[in-house]
Amino acid sequence: TKEDLTRLCQSYDAMAAARQDEEAFAAADVAFHATLASCCGNQILASAYQMICANLSRAMKDIVHRRGSASGLKYHKAILDAAKAHDAKGARDAMEQHMQEMAADLSGTEFLHS
């Protein structure tokens, strides 16, 4: 919906505004995904995401510290742009690329080992 896109844009804008603050950026990154999950209209997905948020938040701080904000902004912008264009395949492809890169990063954190 238009309201969902507005919330997603606001989440992305919060990430962009926090790019110089690792902790704030990590929190905004996790919030972007929570917003995206809630916008999908799939309550199971939104609930599952909320269940992993605490662990993901800790891992995200480590990832942002190691990688910075550029990669996250790039992928989130691609996802947001696809959502704005109502391009489900584009959004899915951008999310898959993002998740593949994140999986590689998460394998080196405590997230997968806790």
C-alpha positions as CSV (number, residue, x, y, z in Angstrom):
1,T,0.0,0.0,0.0
2,K,1.0,3.6,-0.2
3,E,1.3,3.7,3.6
4,D,3.6,0.7,3.5
5,L,5.8,2.4,1.0
6,T,5.9,5.5,3.1
7,R,7.0,3.5,6.1
8,L,9.6,1.7,4.1
9,C,11.0,5.0,2.7
10,Q,11.1,6.4,6.3
11,S,13.1,3.3,7.4
12,Y,15.5,3.7,4.5
13,D,15.9,7.5,5.3
14,A,16.7,6.6,8.9
15,M,19.4,4.3,7.7
16,A,20.9,7.0,5.4
17,A,20.8,9.6,8.2
18,A,22.6,7.2,10.5
19,R,25.4,6.2,8.1
20,Q,28.1,7.8,10.3
21,D,26.9,6.2,13.5
22,E,27.5,2.4,13.5
23,E,25.1,1.6,16.4
24,A,22.3,3.8,15.0
25,F,22.8,2.5,11.5
26,A,22.7,-1.1,12.7
27,A,19.5,-0.5,14.6
28,A,18.0,1.3,11.5
29,D,19.1,-1.6,9.3
30,V,17.2,-4.1,11.5
31,A,14.2,-1.8,11.6
32,F,14.2,-1.6,7.8
33,H,13.8,-5.4,7.6
34,A,11.2,-5.4,10.3
35,T,9.2,-2.8,8.4
36,L,9.6,-4.7,5.1
37,A,8.4,-7.9,6.8
38,S,5.4,-6.2,8.2
39,C,4.6,-4.6,4.8
40,C,4.5,-8.0,3.2
41,G,1.2,-8.8,4.8
42,N,2.4,-12.2,6.0
43,Q,2.0,-12.3,9.8
44,I,4.1,-15.5,10.0
45,L,7.0,-13.8,8.3
46,A,6.6,-10.7,10.5
47,S,6.4,-12.8,13.7
48,A,9.4,-14.9,12.7
49,Y,11.5,-11.8,12.0
50,Q,10.6,-10.3,15.3
51,M,11.8,-13.5,17.0
52,I,15.3,-13.2,15.6
53,C,15.6,-9.4,16.0
54,A,17.5,-9.5,19.3
55,N,20.2,-11.8,18.0
56,L,20.3,-10.1,14.6
57,S,20.7,-6.7,16.3
58,R,23.9,-7.9,18.0
59,A,25.3,-9.4,14.8
60,M,24.4,-6.3,12.8
61,K,26.5,-4.1,15.0
62,D,29.5,-6.3,14.3
63,I,28.8,-6.4,10.6
64,V,28.4,-2.6,10.3
65,H,31.6,-2.1,12.3
66,R,33.5,-4.4,9.8
67,R,31.8,-3.3,6.6
68,G,30.4,0.2,7.1
69,S,27.1,1.4,5.7
70,A,27.6,1.5,2.0
71,S,26.6,-2.1,1.2
72,G,23.5,-2.0,3.3
73,L,22.4,1.2,1.8
74,K,23.0,-0.1,-1.7
75,Y,20.9,-3.3,-1.2
76,H,18.1,-1.6,0.8
77,K,17.9,1.2,-1.9
78,A,17.5,-1.5,-4.6
79,I,14.8,-3.3,-2.5
80,L,13.0,0.0,-1.9
81,D,13.2,1.1,-5.5
82,A,11.7,-2.3,-6.7
83,A,8.9,-2.0,-4.1
84,K,8.1,1.5,-5.3
85,A,8.0,0.2,-8.9
86,H,5.8,-2.7,-7.8
87,D,8.5,-5.0,-9.2
88,A,8.2,-8.1,-7.1
89,K,10.9,-10.0,-9.0
90,G,13.3,-7.1,-8.7
91,A,12.6,-6.8,-5.0
92,R,13.1,-10.6,-4.6
93,D,16.3,-10.6,-6.6
94,A,17.7,-7.6,-4.6
95,M,16.8,-9.3,-1.3
96,E,18.3,-12.6,-2.4
97,Q,21.6,-10.9,-3.3
98,H,21.5,-9.0,0.0
99,M,20.8,-12.2,2.0
100,Q,23.6,-14.1,0.3
101,E,26.1,-11.4,1.2
102,M,24.7,-11.2,4.7
103,A,24.9,-14.9,5.2
104,A,28.6,-14.8,4.4
105,D,29.1,-12.0,6.9
106,L,26.9,-13.7,9.6
107,S,28.9,-16.9,9.3
108,G,31.8,-15.0,10.9
109,T,29.7,-13.7,13.9
110,E,28.2,-15.2,17.0
111,F,24.7,-14.9,15.4
112,L,24.9,-18.3,13.9
113,H,26.8,-19.8,16.8
114,S,24.5,-18.7,19.7
